[in-house]
Amino acid sequence: MINSSYPRPQLRRENFELLDGEWEFIFDEGNIGLKEGYYRGFNASQTIKVPFVYSTPLSGINQKKRVDVLWYQREITISKDDFLHDVMINFEGVDYRADVYLNGQFIGSHEGAYARFSLCLNQAMVVGVNKLVVRTFDSYNVAQPRGKQKWMNDNFGCWYKEASGIWKSVWLERINFTRIREIKVTPRVEQMNVEIEYVIDNFHPGLTLSSEISFEGIATNRVITSLAYPSGKIVIELASPYLSFQNEFWHPDRPKIYDVKLTLSEDQIVEDKVDSYFGFREYRAHQGQLLLNGFSFYSKLCLYQAYWPLSNMTLPDLESARKDILLLKELGFNGIRIHQTIIDERFLALCDELGLIVWCEMPSPHIFNLEANRNVLKEWMEILHQYYNHPSIFVWVLFNESWGIREISENRLEQSFVDALYLLTKAFDPYRPAISNDGWEHTKSDILTIHNYEQSADKLLSFYKDINLVMSGKTSSLSMRNLLADGYKYEGQPFIFSEFGGAALKKDTADGWGYGGATDGIEEFYTRYRQLIEVIYDLPYLSGFCYTQFSDVEQEKNGLVTIDRKVKVDISTIKKIMEKH
């Protein structure tokens, strides 16, 4: 069973201590904190509610003025027994750089807003009360992977408020020195087995690893392996009848989950025990189609930007996630493209449990140079490792609309970098499709995607009905970018219309915008929505679509719901339109 309350649901232990809540806090506008020794502790001017960033109401501060350097501090209590373990502090997301101190000693640092990280506190901790201090640094540097976070003082276009500082959960875990550091779980449909790769910290001879798989409470197989090396893999056959029928495979309509229990032991003494899970599923792009478990799968996605009115990019609570997922399914969507952010992993666990496929997308930098390339490469590989096990993730998206690779259409250096990232992604995960540059100007890519916000269904159909015209790169009165970068040719990939629509209601656009002319009322909106969806369904070469978008986001007012999740449309009307395919 999935425990979506645990901060990292794919590698769960019995106990953890959540550090979310009130921390002491200070703005360091003059960047004097290091010189003044704030890392040893500071006189706080105010408090902040972690993990909400200072510009949000839920933080308790709600300051709009931008400050690059922030300091957080709180006390943690360490017992004598804690020294028998490694006490790990885990950060799910800090934007952009975090430096961590305990009792004035530097513990470690991390760069990258979207990947999580962990540090061991043992070197500096003492019995009793300990002072934990975190310095964060963010900037308007466009070489940082920043996605939809603005890099000017005011919002503009489709870029919004930034998420400087701690913006996801912080928590402690006390774990044995000898432990399971990570696992990579790969269900293999054709072989009817599951492969579990593992890495052991503080490995020594004599360890055994017990791996038990169960399905709906019934054990299917258990393997005990004597470990010869600190890393390796175990292949577990899944006993019949658990794979006899499609009902036992993971599908958005039937999100079946297999539980995994791993026990690391020596001489029958347990060193570590973790729980995980997987869905038995396989995604493929094959001969012009998208396949799920070997069957053609039509993707009905909605663009999901993961912003909330009181918390910006931070998931306000698990119930908010659950409501969004259920509402998306009720509207007739079977998946989402999480756009230009890496969402709280507990949200993904709910997608696994409730049945919603996910496109996971790397937030873009907005320049192509040595620093940006290094940042993207480092953080993307961390994200791949951290989110690989989630059965709901269908597709990896590397770049969006040539952001950060503005000259990719002709620039061989940019093309080579994106190809290298694609090949690294496929080397780590050959079981999912990867998209090189969502929207246009693809290099090596398993899917070719199309973005176009034309509001006239007739114009859209007249151009896109001829796939040969689309692939030729010829322009028309309908604005379009070439689907392939120069030097690349079509190799039989499936097509997805991965951004379109974006219509807004006129009453919502007094302080914002949508794509094309706003509709006068809800009936006009339904007509436009229906006509656009019907065009997509009438294009026989498509394997699916992604409609823009689920919710309004700050100045962008083209959601099916408002940013505070008030539904603008009649759910049954939208679902009926969606059901035509």
C-alpha atoms as one frame of an Amber mdcrd trajectory, in Angstrom:
protein
   0.000   0.000   0.000   1.253   3.495  -0.860   1.936   5.795   2.085   1.717
   9.172   0.378   2.313  11.085   3.625   5.958   9.974   3.783   8.159  12.644
   2.134   9.834  10.086  -0.157   7.137   7.470  -0.746   9.343   5.209  -2.854
  11.814   4.439  -0.043   9.964   4.416   3.257  11.111   3.527   6.744   9.047
   3.339   9.886  10.019   6.596  11.555  10.776  10.109  10.457  10.594  13.566
  11.994   9.076  16.298   9.873  10.702  19.702  10.443   8.039  21.666   8.598
   6.532  24.460  10.620   7.857  27.552  12.331  11.554  28.461  11.836  13.350
  31.663  12.809  14.126  33.700   9.725  16.031  36.741   8.534  16.475  38.589
   5.243  20.142  39.229   4.467  19.767  42.106   2.005  23.383  43.216   2.333
  24.760  39.647   2.191  26.570  40.203   5.472  25.530  36.984   7.205  28.657
  34.959   6.520  30.924  37.786   7.669  28.796  38.338  10.784  28.722  34.635
  11.636  24.990  33.993  11.212  25.841  30.317  10.667  26.562  30.097  14.413
  23.094  31.476  15.083  21.463  34.872  14.656  18.961  37.155  16.297  15.874
  36.538  14.240  13.680  39.434  13.212  10.732  37.185  12.394   9.581  33.621
  11.858   8.580  31.766   8.705   6.448  28.688   8.224   8.515  26.148   6.276
   8.157  24.989   3.509   6.346  28.077   2.220   8.481  30.805   0.624   8.482
  34.295   2.079   6.467  35.811  -0.809   3.407  33.660  -0.026   0.612  34.161
   2.518   1.106  30.682   4.015   4.687  31.561   4.972   3.344  34.069   7.493
   5.457  36.824   5.890   3.994  37.519   2.421   6.711  39.996   1.415   6.786
  40.786  -2.305  10.168  42.563  -2.361  12.868  40.276  -3.759  15.815  39.297
  -1.485  18.528  36.911  -2.716  20.073  35.720   0.579  17.939  34.214   3.330
  18.767  32.583   6.675  16.659  29.989   8.486  17.275  28.495  11.932  15.599
  26.170  14.402  16.526  23.817  17.208  16.564  20.041  16.967  16.990  17.601
  19.828  19.543  14.791  19.677  19.549  11.900  22.155  22.440   9.695  23.236
  20.916   6.804  21.261  20.985   8.891  18.085  24.770   8.444  17.978  24.162
   4.768  17.234  22.747   5.864  13.866  23.326   8.341  11.082  21.012  11.287
  11.590  20.141  12.519   8.106  18.571  15.848   7.292  16.586  15.709   4.068
  15.576  18.666   1.924  12.976  18.017  -0.776  13.584  21.348  -2.511  15.595
  24.520  -1.914  15.892  27.272  -4.527  18.638  27.711  -5.540  21.668  27.044
  -3.298  21.539  25.778   0.262  24.391  25.825   2.812  23.628  23.840   5.949
  25.244  24.335   9.380  24.799  22.584  12.706  26.123  24.188  15.890  28.226
  26.517  13.761  29.862  23.735  11.737  29.407  23.516   7.977  27.606  20.279
   7.073  27.279  20.548   3.312  25.635  22.334   0.413  23.542  21.710  -2.675
  22.712  23.633  -5.840  19.539  23.082  -7.854  15.992  24.160  -7.045  14.183
  21.013  -8.141  16.238  18.007  -6.987  16.197  16.839  -3.392  19.292  16.208
  -1.247  20.344  14.718   2.086  23.203  15.440   4.522  24.487  13.598   7.596
  24.553  15.638  10.823  26.690  13.306  12.960  29.964  15.219  12.605  28.576
  18.260  14.424  25.716  17.083  16.634  25.722  16.956  20.428  23.410  15.383
  22.976  20.579  17.770  23.760  19.555  20.899  21.905  21.323  21.609  18.594
  21.091  24.736  16.461  20.362  24.058  12.791  21.022  26.949  10.397  20.373
  27.072   6.655  21.581  29.838   4.339  19.879  29.979   0.933  20.858  31.964
  -2.128  18.822  32.627  -5.253  19.236  35.108  -8.107  17.862  36.165 -11.474
  20.621  34.195 -13.199  19.089  32.750 -16.382  21.693  29.941 -16.362  19.838
  28.428 -13.413  17.154  25.919 -14.408  14.196  28.083 -13.420  11.260  27.036
 -15.588   8.389  29.500 -15.188  10.085  31.534 -12.442  10.606  35.115 -13.600
  14.036  36.744 -13.877  12.850  40.346 -13.692  11.308  42.283 -10.840   7.769
  41.973 -12.176   5.829  39.098 -13.701   5.776  39.110 -17.494   4.321  36.938
 -20.260   3.953  33.418 -18.897   6.598  33.809 -16.174   5.553  34.122 -12.565
   6.766  34.711  -9.014   9.893  32.841  -8.026  10.244  30.296  -5.200  13.403
  31.507  -3.437  14.491  29.575  -0.355  13.097  26.387   1.186   9.989  25.479
  -0.825   9.480  21.793  -0.060   9.509  19.730   3.125  12.489  19.314   5.472
  12.726  16.223   7.652  15.035  14.095   9.809  15.596  10.378   9.602  17.664
   8.228  11.943  19.011   5.229  10.042  21.622   2.541  10.620  25.157   3.062
   9.337  24.729  -0.031   7.153  21.652   0.644   5.058  19.940   0.602   1.695
  20.871   3.909   0.094  18.705   3.649  -3.019  16.802   1.230  -5.201  15.801
   1.275  -8.858  12.741  -0.851  -9.565  12.085  -1.902 -13.173   9.002  -3.978
 -14.022   9.638  -5.969 -17.218   6.377  -6.868 -18.887   7.686  -9.229 -21.571
   9.788 -11.232 -19.094   7.020 -11.153 -16.432   9.486 -10.212 -13.728  10.753
  -7.213 -11.804  14.373  -6.107 -11.552  15.513  -4.365  -8.375  18.868  -2.607
  -8.411  20.270  -1.604  -5.038  23.103   0.396  -3.478  24.248  -0.372   0.088
  26.048   2.137   2.298  28.819   0.825   4.579  28.737  -2.549   2.882  30.655
  -5.493   4.342  30.654  -9.251   3.619  27.971 -11.348   5.260  24.990  -9.172
   4.389  21.821 -10.621   2.901  18.960  -8.813   1.210  15.440 -10.210   1.424
  13.095  -8.947  -1.294   9.394  -9.658  -0.964   6.758  -8.704  -3.545   3.053
  -8.707  -2.726  -0.074  -7.816  -4.678  -3.233  -6.673  -2.902  -1.939  -8.167
   0.320  -0.987 -11.532  -1.149   2.713 -12.419  -1.357   3.757 -13.342  -4.896
   7.420 -14.118  -4.355  10.300 -13.726  -1.924  14.010 -13.873  -2.741  16.895
 -13.883  -0.261  20.240 -12.864  -1.768  23.716 -13.063  -0.236  25.428  -9.830
  -1.223  28.922  -9.931  -2.715  29.183  -6.246  -3.601  27.753  -2.933  -2.344
  25.641  -2.614  -5.478  23.902  -5.059  -7.754  20.547  -6.269  -8.984  17.958
  -8.896  -8.154  15.457 -10.301 -10.631  12.212 -11.593  -9.131   9.786 -13.694
 -11.151   6.155 -12.796 -10.512   4.202 -15.952  -9.903   1.068 -16.800 -11.860
  -1.778 -15.876 -11.780  -0.806 -12.323 -10.902   0.081 -11.441 -14.471  -2.488
 -13.638 -16.172  -4.875 -10.801 -16.891  -4.566  -7.140 -17.869  -6.357  -6.296
 -14.599  -3.092  -6.831 -12.737  -1.186  -4.281 -14.830  -0.958  -0.583 -13.934
  -3.268   1.552 -16.076  -4.937   4.910 -15.319  -8.278   3.099 -15.281  -6.874
   0.319 -13.064  -3.894   1.652 -11.082  -2.804  -1.678  -9.618   0.145  -1.490
  -7.239   2.647  -4.147  -6.144   4.235  -3.671  -2.726   7.953  -4.240  -2.130
   9.554  -5.005   1.225  13.346  -5.042   1.425  15.197  -6.239   4.521  18.967
  -5.943   4.883  20.354  -8.357   7.486  23.514  -9.903   8.899  23.310 -13.158
  10.844  19.532 -12.700  11.073  19.989  -9.283  12.699  18.129  -6.627  10.739
  20.301  -3.702   9.658  17.701  -1.852   7.579  14.148  -2.320   6.381  12.432
  -0.274   3.669   9.099  -0.374   1.877   8.493   0.597  -1.715   6.070  -0.191
  -4.529   5.759  -0.356  -8.290   3.175  -0.668 -11.018   3.588  -3.431 -13.555
   3.568  -1.369 -16.723   5.582  -0.617 -19.835   5.488   2.546 -21.936   6.761
   2.537 -25.500   6.752   4.655 -28.620   6.540   2.082 -31.428   5.727   2.320
 -35.140   3.931   5.625 -34.865   1.958   4.725 -31.746   2.194   5.128 -28.005
   1.822   1.799 -26.235   0.921   1.058 -22.642   1.534  -2.583 -21.737   1.679
  -3.447 -25.417  -1.669  -1.840 -26.315  -2.272   1.418 -28.167  -2.831   4.231
 -25.680  -4.394   7.601 -26.510  -3.117  10.306 -24.173  -5.679  12.878 -23.020
  -3.487  15.240 -21.052  -4.037  18.586 -19.387  -1.239  21.095 -18.833  -0.638
  21.334 -15.093   1.573  24.140 -13.785   1.284  23.315 -10.076   0.693  26.789
  -8.666  -1.603  27.547  -5.736  -2.874  30.971  -4.623  -1.534  30.938  -1.054
   1.625  28.866  -1.550   2.918  29.543  -5.073   4.853  26.394  -6.233   4.605
  24.580  -2.892   1.961  21.881  -2.527  -0.246  23.298   0.267  -1.348  19.872
   1.552  -2.044  16.337   0.351  -5.786  16.876   0.177  -5.256  19.665  -2.392
  -3.281  17.226  -4.539  -5.906  14.505  -4.227  -8.729  16.891  -5.183  -6.857
  18.119  -8.273  -6.125  14.589  -9.482  -9.706  13.404  -8.983 -11.077  16.529
 -10.677  -8.792  16.015 -13.689 -10.053  12.455 -14.040 -13.647  13.605 -13.611
 -13.136  16.112 -16.439 -12.110  13.236 -18.715  -8.315  13.515 -18.711  -6.122
  10.450 -18.187  -2.900  12.348 -17.598  -1.079  15.629 -17.056   1.998  17.327
 -18.351   3.539  18.883 -15.247   4.930  21.987 -16.881   8.367  23.414 -16.065
   8.534  22.299 -12.443   9.306  19.158 -10.445   6.372  18.567  -8.176   6.326
  17.277  -4.594   6.937  13.527  -4.757   3.856  12.865  -2.648   1.773  14.269
  -5.501   3.319  11.655  -7.804   2.510   8.943  -5.261  -1.137   9.994  -5.443
  -0.976   9.845  -9.256   0.399   6.310  -8.878  -2.423   5.376  -6.506  -5.353
   7.113  -8.208  -4.315   6.496 -11.818  -3.068   9.569 -13.695  -0.179   9.415
 -16.146   2.467  12.131 -15.862   4.903  13.792 -18.209   7.894  14.805 -16.086
   9.594  17.892 -17.507  12.965  19.463 -16.713  12.585  23.174 -15.889  14.529
  25.160 -18.453  17.314  27.683 -18.084  16.985  30.629 -20.429  20.451  30.810
 -21.916  22.816  28.341 -23.536  26.313  28.507 -22.058  28.790  26.469 -20.035
  27.164  27.249 -16.689  23.620  26.492 -17.867  24.692  23.223 -19.482  26.472
  22.070 -16.334  23.457  22.977 -14.179  20.970  21.187 -16.430  23.079  18.060
 -16.747  23.699  17.749 -13.000  20.159  18.431 -11.870  18.430  16.372 -14.553
  20.441  13.275 -13.664  19.500  13.760 -10.002  15.825  14.062 -10.935  15.936
  10.934 -13.106  17.389   8.908 -10.231  14.920  10.298  -7.717  11.680   9.863
  -9.675  12.371   6.809 -11.851  10.340   4.349  -9.746   6.978   6.101 -10.068
   4.665   4.043 -12.327   2.634   7.120 -13.292   5.561   8.786 -15.075   5.053
   8.048 -18.769   7.386  10.475 -20.567  10.552  12.464 -19.804  10.663  15.973
 -21.339  14.123  17.539 -21.598  13.418  21.012 -23.007  10.354  23.097 -23.825
   9.913  25.274 -26.922  13.662  25.812 -27.385  13.928  27.689 -24.065  17.598
  27.868 -23.205  18.441  26.433 -26.632  17.157  29.274 -28.797  19.318  28.396
 -31.808  18.757  24.650 -31.792  17.151  24.721 -35.237  20.568  25.295 -36.839
  23.201  25.362 -34.094  25.083  22.053 -34.035  26.493  22.708 -30.562  23.018
  23.087 -29.069  21.785  20.071 -31.024  24.678  17.955 -29.741  24.027  18.947
 -26.130  20.338  18.045 -26.354  21.167  14.762 -28.105  23.667  13.948 -25.361
  21.025  14.623 -22.713  18.548  12.452 -24.607  21.055   9.576 -24.853  21.942
   9.864 -21.150  18.241   9.742 -20.307  17.734   6.653 -22.470  20.826   4.986
 -21.018  19.381   5.385 -17.527  15.783   4.635 -18.552  15.269   2.737 -21.819
  11.702   1.882 -20.803  10.061   5.297 -21.228   9.838   7.671 -24.197  11.870
  10.883 -23.997  11.105  14.147 -25.796  14.076  16.301 -26.711  12.385  19.681
 -27.200   8.657  19.755 -26.607   6.726  21.758 -29.183   9.039  22.044 -32.178
  12.633  21.788 -33.483  13.152  18.249 -32.187  16.520  16.525 -32.383  16.708
  12.880 -31.255  13.264  12.252 -29.783  10.920   9.309 -29.217   7.835  11.462
 -29.779   7.293  14.492 -32.022   5.163  17.127 -30.333   3.260  20.103 -31.702
   2.349  23.405 -30.045  -0.127  25.788 -31.636  -2.622  28.118 -29.972  -4.669
  28.962 -33.063  -8.244  29.474 -31.864  -9.922  28.819 -35.211 -10.711  25.115
 -35.509 -11.102  25.441 -39.290  -7.633  26.961 -39.702  -6.116  24.361 -37.418
  -7.680  21.491 -39.342  -6.890  22.890 -42.782  -3.177  22.951 -42.005  -2.629
  19.977 -39.714  -4.799  17.487 -41.591  -1.913  16.947 -44.038   0.961  15.467
 -42.041   3.238  15.710 -45.074   2.690  19.475 -45.146   3.358  19.668 -41.418
   6.596  17.706 -41.774   7.760  19.709 -44.794   8.374  22.767 -42.653   6.489
  24.985 -45.085   4.902  27.972 -43.438   1.402  29.245 -44.066  -0.908  31.859
 -42.672  -0.977  29.621 -39.611   2.065  30.377 -37.449   4.204  27.268 -36.976
   7.778  26.319 -36.144   9.532  23.429 -37.880   8.973  20.149 -36.063  12.527
  18.934 -36.727  15.797  20.775 -36.267  18.006  21.052 -39.336  19.771  17.800
 -40.135  17.163  15.528 -38.522  14.584  13.428 -40.328  11.349  11.740 -39.406
  11.933   8.184 -38.103   8.386   6.936 -37.533   7.768   8.565 -34.157   4.224
   9.032 -32.849   2.820  12.581 -32.727   1.260  14.380 -29.771  -0.390  17.813
 -29.987   1.090  18.762 -26.633  -0.072  22.392 -26.311  -3.221  23.939 -27.761
  -6.387  25.662 -26.610  -5.705  28.131 -23.836  -8.977  29.985 -24.363 -10.042
  32.394 -21.634 -13.393  33.823 -20.614 -13.573  37.562 -21.271 -14.743  38.247
 -17.727 -11.443  36.800 -16.419  -9.095  38.846 -18.597  -9.427  42.299 -17.030
  -6.192  41.623 -15.135  -4.754  38.823 -17.260  -4.738  37.045 -20.592  -5.503
  33.882 -22.519  -4.505  32.695 -25.980  -6.374  34.292 -28.884  -9.568  36.271
 -28.420 -11.354  35.636 -25.155 -14.811  34.044 -25.309 -17.798  36.223 -24.366
 -19.438  33.603 -22.187 -19.419  29.984 -21.136 -21.504  28.751 -24.098 -19.030
  30.296 -26.546 -16.225  28.670 -24.562 -17.891  25.246 -24.834 -18.275  25.716
 -28.605 -14.612  26.623 -29.037 -13.424  23.855 -26.737 -15.564  21.279 -28.565
 -14.393  22.408 -31.998 -10.719  22.374 -31.030 -10.963  18.933 -29.413 -12.801
  17.582 -32.451  -9.987  18.817 -34.713  -7.484  16.909 -32.600  -9.613  13.754
 -32.761  -9.929  14.171 -36.540  -6.149  14.024 -37.036  -5.569  10.256 -37.447
  -1.801  10.421 -36.997  -2.047  11.771 -33.436  -1.542   9.560 -30.376  -2.962
  12.163 -28.047  -2.986  15.756 -26.898  -2.360  18.094 -23.992  -4.909  20.868
 -23.480  -3.818  24.179 -21.928  -4.659  24.257 -19.063  -6.021  23.003 -15.751
  -5.891  26.159 -13.636  -5.245  29.862 -13.958  -1.749  30.923 -12.893  -1.340
  34.500 -11.701  -1.747  36.658 -14.838  -2.517  33.679 -17.121  -6.312  33.254
 -16.997  -6.975  30.333 -19.347  -7.642  27.551 -16.870 -10.638  25.263 -16.620
 -10.560  26.247 -12.941  -9.344  29.373 -11.178  -6.025  29.330  -9.331  -7.961
  28.700  -6.096  -9.717  25.753  -7.799 -13.159  27.211  -8.379 -14.468  25.277
 -11.379 -15.372  27.603 -14.270 -17.025  24.959 -16.438 -19.710  22.319 -16.177
 -17.750  19.133 -15.513 -20.185  16.833 -17.286 -20.131  19.012 -20.429 -16.336
  18.895 -20.663 -16.267  15.169 -19.947 -18.836  14.489 -22.663 -16.701  16.371
 -25.201 -13.629  14.409 -24.086 -15.379  11.047 -24.423 -15.704  11.243 -28.202
 -12.483   9.283 -28.656
